[in-house]
Structure formats: structure tokens, C-alpha cells
Amino acid sequence: MSVWLPVAPCTPPACAGHPGRPAPLPLALLRLAAAAAVLLAGVAGAPAARRLPGRLRHRAVRAWCRLLVRAFGIRIDAAGGPGPRGGRLVVANHVSWLDVPLIAAVLPARMLAKGEIGRWPVLGPLAASAGTLFIDRDRIRALPGTVATLAGALRAGDRVAVFPEGSTWCGRDQGPFRHAAFQAALDAGVPVQPVRLAYRLPDGSTAGAPAFVGDDPLTASLWRIARARGVTAEIRLLPRIPAGRHPDRRTLARAAQAAVASDSANRPASSVHHRVSSRPAAASSVRTPS
């Protein structure tokens, strides 16, 4: 791992616990089977979906992603409108691999993902067919090329979603937004759409089960989510930041981060973290599924 990669202090033992009784074993297995069926249906239907007109394709993507999230027993609570069509940079805080289908269930967009995902079985081809843009996070010299590719997609009218924290956090705290992706929005002259993601329990507290942090294996994350009860996934589409409002990527990134943090402040939750560190550390989160 390169020393410049961002990390978070979140770990599964500290952050991913789930209170209360777990879902019964048969229900958890049924959820996993349902999710696998939805995933395989998506792989089988992807070639036909690519031939659909834009609006129909977006409806199909939204419906499929909602089914995938619901298959795990998670309800979706969405607020805010997508606004007019056209290119925009969608930026969100990052908690889980569930963030990707959650965003696409409300606001279909091309995702910026780490290159390893393109080599995953099943999910890699599916991500590629959905127009995912891949980044080599281990080569900082590749960053200018990635920004140029991102700007080209935005100029072409695509919505592109990124997680500028660069790593997953458990949802009780938030990491700093990295600046590079915001340069693409400036170069393309498109607005930025901040998005706030959160996973809640019925009492409004943060749900730990969806957090995909630290050295958590994907299989453990899947099983923890399948056994969790009463999780609601919240997605808030916040007011867009118009093109040209901020002169450089740093101030634009700070404005987007402030918008997400301000929305989060409306639903306070106790933090399990100390001051954020941007340097690598043992047992820190280095997950960036997308």
C-alpha cells in the first residue's frame, strides 16, 4: 500500500457491532440467497439493459439496485430531488460496499472504483458494463490521467459518483474530502452534488452492521448484514453546488464536505473515534469498494 493512501481509524470490533437479537439463521440464509439471485439476474440482464434508451435504462438500474438492497432486509429512506439532467460530480461519504447500490437506487451514475474491482469475478464485469471508471490507487502518477478521464465523462453529460474520503468510515464520523476529483468538476464546468449516506436503527442511532472497515472480509460483512435487524439506509441528495461558485478544488472540496457534515449534524451520534489521522496505521480502514 502506498503511504499517500487515506485511512480511517474504524475497525470491525470497535465500529461494526449490532445491538439486539440477530435475525434467525433461516432468514439470514434466505436474504443471502435472495441477494445472490438478484445479482445473477443483473449479470444476465446487463447486455439487454445496455441497449435500452437512457430513461428506461436508468429505471431498470434503479429498480435492480433497490431489489439488491432490500434483499438484505434493509429499507431505503431517500430525500431530495435529482435536479435537472446533465453532467455533474456526485460526492458522498463512504460507509459500506452498500453505498454503491444505494446511490444507484436513487441517482444512477457512473462510479469511480479502484482497479481491483474490475478483476473481481461476476462483480467486475458487471461494474464494467455499467460504465464504471477504474482508478489505480497504488500509482499516484496515474492520478492526472484519471482526473482527465473523469472530466471527459462529465463534459459528455454523465453523472459520475465518487467517494472523496478515499476510504470507508463507520458512519459515526467522517474523513476529509480529497481534492483530486473536484478538479475534474472544475475542468468540465459542471456542478457538484453532495450526498449524505447513513445507516440507522429504529431509534435513530447509527447502525454498525453495514460498516465495511479495517480488515473486515467481504464474507464477514455479508453475513453481519444478513443477520442484522431493523436497518434503514438513508440517502439525502443535498443542494447542488453550481459550477463556478468556488475558484479552486480545495475550496470546492471543503464546501462539499461542509454540506455533508452539516446534514449529518442534524442527526447527532456519539463518535467512537479520536482525532482523524491521514497517515497509515495498523488496523485502519483501507477499504474503497467504489
C-alpha positions as CSV (number, residue, x, y, z in Angstrom):
1,M,0.0,0.0,0.0
2,S,1.3,3.5,-0.9
3,V,1.9,5.8,2.0
4,W,-0.3,8.5,0.4
5,L,-3.5,6.5,0.5
6,P,-6.0,7.8,3.1
7,V,-7.0,5.7,6.1
8,A,-9.6,5.8,8.9
9,P,-9.4,4.7,12.5
10,C,-12.5,2.5,12.1
11,T,-12.2,-1.3,12.9
12,P,-14.8,-4.1,12.9
13,P,-14.6,-4.8,16.6
14,A,-15.0,-1.1,17.5
15,C,-17.5,0.0,14.9
16,A,-19.4,-2.8,13.3
17,G,-21.3,-4.2,16.3
18,H,-25.1,-4.6,16.1
19,P,-27.3,-4.4,19.2
20,G,-30.2,-6.7,19.9
21,R,-31.0,-10.2,18.8
22,P,-29.8,-11.2,15.4
23,A,-32.2,-12.3,12.7
24,P,-32.9,-16.0,12.7
25,L,-30.5,-18.2,10.8
26,P,-33.0,-19.3,8.1
27,L,-33.9,-15.7,7.5
28,A,-30.3,-14.7,7.1
29,L,-29.7,-17.5,4.7
30,L,-32.8,-16.5,2.7
31,R,-31.5,-13.0,2.5
32,L,-28.2,-14.1,1.1
33,A,-29.9,-16.4,-1.4
34,A,-32.2,-13.5,-2.5
35,A,-29.2,-11.2,-2.9
36,A,-27.3,-13.8,-5.0
37,A,-30.4,-14.3,-7.2
38,V,-30.7,-10.5,-7.8
39,L,-27.0,-10.2,-8.5
40,L,-27.1,-13.1,-11.0
41,A,-30.2,-11.6,-12.7
42,G,-28.3,-8.4,-13.0
43,V,-25.4,-10.1,-14.7
44,A,-27.7,-11.9,-17.1
45,G,-29.8,-8.8,-17.9
46,A,-26.9,-6.4,-18.3
47,P,-26.4,-6.9,-22.1
48,A,-30.1,-6.2,-22.7
49,A,-30.2,-3.2,-20.3
50,R,-27.3,-1.5,-22.2
51,R,-29.5,-1.5,-25.3
52,L,-32.4,0.3,-23.6
53,P,-33.0,4.1,-24.1
54,G,-31.5,6.2,-21.4
55,R,-34.6,6.8,-19.2
56,L,-35.6,3.1,-19.4
57,R,-32.1,2.0,-18.6
58,H,-31.9,4.3,-15.6
59,R,-35.3,3.0,-14.3
60,A,-34.1,-0.6,-14.7
61,V,-30.9,0.2,-12.8
62,R,-32.8,1.9,-10.0
63,A,-35.2,-1.0,-9.7
64,W,-32.4,-3.6,-9.7
65,C,-30.4,-1.7,-7.1
66,R,-33.4,-1.3,-4.8
67,L,-34.0,-5.0,-5.1
68,L,-30.4,-5.7,-4.1
69,V,-30.5,-3.5,-1.0
70,R,-33.9,-4.8,0.0
71,A,-32.8,-8.4,-0.4
72,F,-30.6,-7.9,2.6
73,G,-33.6,-6.7,4.7
74,I,-32.6,-3.0,4.5
75,R,-35.2,-0.4,3.9
76,I,-34.3,2.7,1.9
77,D,-35.2,6.2,3.0
78,A,-34.5,8.7,0.3
79,A,-34.9,12.5,0.4
80,G,-34.1,15.3,-2.1
81,G,-34.6,15.6,-5.8
82,P,-32.0,14.7,-8.5
83,G,-32.5,18.0,-10.2
84,P,-32.1,18.6,-14.0
85,R,-30.3,16.2,-16.2
86,G,-26.7,16.7,-17.4
87,G,-23.2,16.1,-16.2
88,R,-22.4,16.5,-12.5
89,L,-20.0,15.2,-10.0
90,V,-21.8,13.3,-7.2
91,V,-19.8,13.1,-4.0
92,A,-20.8,11.1,-0.9
93,N,-19.4,10.0,2.4
94,H,-18.3,6.3,2.4
95,V,-19.5,3.7,4.9
96,S,-20.0,0.4,3.1
97,W,-20.0,-1.5,-0.2
98,L,-23.8,-1.0,0.1
99,D,-23.2,2.7,-0.7
100,V,-22.8,1.9,-4.4
101,P,-26.3,0.2,-5.0
102,L,-27.8,2.7,-2.5
103,I,-26.7,5.7,-4.6
104,A,-27.7,4.0,-7.9
105,A,-31.1,3.1,-6.5
106,V,-31.9,6.9,-6.3
107,L,-29.5,8.6,-8.7
108,P,-27.9,6.3,-11.3
109,A,-24.4,7.4,-12.1
110,R,-21.1,6.1,-13.3
111,M,-18.9,5.1,-10.4
112,L,-15.2,5.7,-9.8
113,A,-13.8,2.5,-8.4
114,K,-10.4,1.1,-7.6
115,G,-8.9,-1.1,-10.3
116,E,-9.1,-4.3,-8.3
117,I,-12.8,-4.4,-8.6
118,G,-12.6,-4.7,-12.4
119,R,-10.8,-8.0,-11.9
120,W,-13.3,-9.4,-9.4
121,P,-15.4,-12.4,-10.7
122,V,-19.0,-11.5,-11.5
123,L,-18.9,-8.1,-9.9
124,G,-16.0,-6.9,-12.1
125,P,-17.7,-7.5,-15.5
126,L,-21.0,-6.1,-14.1
127,A,-19.3,-2.9,-12.9
128,A,-17.5,-2.5,-16.3
129,S,-20.8,-3.0,-18.2
130,A,-22.4,-0.3,-16.0
131,G,-19.7,2.2,-17.2
132,T,-17.6,2.2,-14.1
133,L,-14.4,4.3,-14.3
134,F,-11.4,2.5,-12.7
135,I,-8.5,4.1,-10.9
136,D,-5.1,2.6,-10.0
137,R,-4.8,3.8,-6.4
138,D,-1.3,2.5,-5.9
139,R,0.1,4.7,-8.7
140,I,-0.1,8.4,-7.8
141,R,1.4,9.2,-11.3
142,A,-1.8,7.8,-12.8
143,L,-3.9,10.4,-11.0
144,P,-3.7,13.2,-13.7
145,G,-4.9,10.7,-16.3
146,T,-7.8,9.6,-14.1
147,V,-8.8,13.3,-13.5
148,A,-8.8,13.9,-17.3
149,T,-10.9,10.8,-17.9
150,L,-13.3,11.9,-15.2
151,A,-13.6,15.4,-16.7
152,G,-14.2,13.9,-20.1
153,A,-17.1,11.8,-18.8
154,L,-18.6,14.9,-17.1
155,R,-18.3,17.0,-20.2
156,A,-20.1,14.3,-22.1
157,G,-23.1,14.8,-19.8
158,D,-22.6,11.8,-17.5
159,R,-23.2,11.8,-13.8
160,V,-20.1,10.4,-12.0
161,A,-20.2,9.3,-8.4
162,V,-17.1,9.3,-6.2
163,F,-16.3,8.8,-2.5
164,P,-13.7,11.6,-1.9
165,E,-12.8,10.3,1.6
166,G,-10.9,7.6,-0.2
167,S,-11.7,5.1,2.5
168,T,-14.7,3.8,4.4
169,W,-15.7,5.2,7.7
170,C,-18.3,3.6,10.0
171,G,-20.8,6.4,9.8
172,R,-20.2,7.9,13.3
173,D,-17.5,10.2,12.0
174,Q,-16.3,11.4,8.6
175,G,-12.9,11.7,6.9
176,P,-11.6,14.7,5.0
177,F,-12.6,15.0,1.3
178,R,-9.6,14.6,-1.0
179,H,-9.3,17.3,-3.7
180,A,-8.4,15.5,-6.9
181,A,-11.9,14.6,-8.2
182,F,-13.1,18.1,-7.7
183,Q,-10.6,19.3,-10.2
184,A,-12.4,17.3,-12.8
185,A,-15.6,19.1,-12.0
186,L,-13.8,22.5,-12.3
187,D,-12.2,21.4,-15.6
188,A,-15.6,20.2,-17.0
189,G,-17.5,23.2,-15.7
190,V,-20.2,21.1,-14.0
191,P,-22.0,21.3,-10.7
192,V,-21.2,19.1,-7.6
193,Q,-24.0,17.1,-6.0
194,P,-23.2,16.4,-2.3
195,V,-24.9,13.3,-1.0
196,R,-25.2,12.1,2.7
197,L,-25.4,8.4,3.4
198,A,-26.2,6.9,6.8
199,Y,-27.5,3.6,8.1
200,R,-29.9,3.9,11.1
201,L,-31.6,1.7,13.7
202,P,-35.2,2.3,14.6
203,D,-34.2,4.6,17.5
204,G,-32.2,6.8,15.1
205,S,-28.8,5.7,16.2
206,T,-26.1,4.6,13.8
207,A,-26.3,1.0,12.6
208,G,-22.9,-0.7,12.8
209,A,-23.6,-3.8,10.8
210,P,-23.3,-2.2,7.3
211,A,-19.9,-0.7,8.1
212,F,-17.2,-2.3,5.9
213,V,-14.0,-1.1,7.6
214,G,-10.5,-2.2,8.6
215,D,-9.5,-5.7,7.7
216,D,-13.1,-6.9,7.5
217,P,-13.5,-9.7,4.9
218,L,-16.4,-9.3,2.5
219,T,-17.9,-12.6,3.6
220,A,-18.0,-11.4,7.2
221,S,-19.6,-8.2,6.1
222,L,-22.3,-10.0,4.1
223,W,-23.1,-12.3,7.0
224,R,-23.3,-9.5,9.5
225,I,-25.7,-7.5,7.3
226,A,-27.8,-10.5,6.6
227,R,-28.3,-11.1,10.3
228,A,-29.0,-7.5,11.3
229,R,-32.5,-6.4,12.2
230,G,-34.2,-3.0,11.7
231,V,-31.6,-1.3,9.5
232,T,-32.7,1.7,7.3
233,A,-30.4,3.1,4.7
234,E,-30.8,6.9,4.5
235,I,-29.7,8.8,1.4
236,R,-30.0,12.6,1.2
237,L,-29.5,14.4,-2.1
238,L,-28.3,17.8,-0.9
239,P,-28.5,21.1,-2.8
240,R,-26.1,21.2,-5.7
241,I,-23.0,23.5,-5.7
242,P,-23.2,25.4,-9.0
243,A,-20.3,25.4,-11.4
244,G,-18.1,28.4,-10.9
245,R,-19.1,29.2,-7.3
246,H,-15.7,28.1,-6.0
247,P,-12.4,29.1,-7.7
248,D,-10.3,26.0,-6.9
249,R,-10.6,22.4,-5.9
250,R,-9.7,22.9,-2.3
251,T,-12.4,25.3,-1.5
252,L,-14.9,23.3,-3.6
253,A,-14.0,20.1,-1.7
254,R,-14.3,21.9,1.7
255,A,-17.8,23.3,0.6
256,A,-19.0,19.8,-0.4
257,Q,-17.6,18.3,2.8
258,A,-19.2,21.0,4.9
259,A,-22.6,20.3,3.2
260,V,-22.4,16.6,4.1
261,A,-21.2,17.3,7.6
262,S,-23.9,19.9,8.2
263,D,-26.6,17.5,7.2
264,S,-25.1,14.8,9.4
265,A,-25.2,17.3,12.3
266,N,-29.0,17.3,12.1
267,R,-28.8,13.6,13.3
268,P,-26.1,13.6,16.0
269,A,-24.5,10.3,17.0
270,S,-21.8,9.7,19.5
271,S,-18.4,9.2,18.0
272,V,-16.1,6.2,18.8
273,H,-13.1,7.9,17.3
274,H,-10.4,10.3,18.3
275,R,-8.9,12.9,16.1
276,V,-8.6,11.8,12.4
277,S,-5.3,10.7,11.2
278,S,-4.4,10.8,7.5
279,R,-1.4,8.5,7.8
280,P,-1.5,4.7,7.5
281,A,-1.9,2.8,10.8
282,A,-2.4,-0.8,11.8
283,A,-6.0,-1.9,11.9
284,S,-7.1,1.2,10.0
285,S,-9.7,1.2,7.2
286,V,-8.3,1.0,3.7
287,R,-11.4,-0.2,2.0
288,T,-12.6,1.7,-1.0
289,P,-15.1,-0.7,-2.8
290,S,-16.0,2.1,-5.1
